[in-house]
Amino acid sequence: MDHEVLAGPVAGNAHPERRPATVQDVLAVPRRVHERGVQLAEPAAVAAAPDGGFVVAWRGNGAGDSNGIFLRRFNASALALGPEIRVNAASSRVEKDPALSIDTDGRILVAWQFEGSNRSDIVARLYQANGSSNGPFTVTTDQEVNDRNPAITFLSNHGFVVSWAARLFGDARDVVFQEYSSA
C-alpha cells in the first residue's frame, strides 16, 4: 500500500465530540509535500523555521533514490520554497526514520537511520541557512550493529546533539547521545 505525506492539518473531523479543546481551526486542506505523485512516503518529521515557515522531512522514493530521505521547505504561507531535496547520498540501502531540527539562524539538521550490510548507523546532514551543505556524515562510531531511532536538537551555543538507541554497555539497549560544536 502506498502512503502519502501531506502538509497541513486534516480538514474536517469524523468525530467532532472527540475534538480536543486545544485544537485550532483548520487553516487549509491537506496538501502533498512531495512532487512526485503517489509514492512510498512515510514517517515524516516537521520543524518550525524562525521566519514562520517550516520544513518537512520524510522517507520515500523520490528523485535520485528509491528509498531515501527527502526534505522540502515551506514559507509562512505554507507555499513550497523550491523543489524537494534528497538529503542522503544515493544508495541502494534502506534509509528511514528522519529526525529534523532548525536553529534560530535557519540552519537545518536532519538525522536518520541508514541500514547497511549487516548493521544500521545513524547518519546526519547539516544545511546552512543558504542551503549549502558538506554532505551527510556518520554520527555513530560504535560497533553496535543496530543503531536506531535518532532524535536531534540545536543548542543555544549553535552546536547540536544527536541521540539514538544503541547497545553500548552490554546486552540492554541504551539511549546515548553525541554533542557537536558549532564549527
Disulfide bonds with the S-S distance in Angstrom:
none
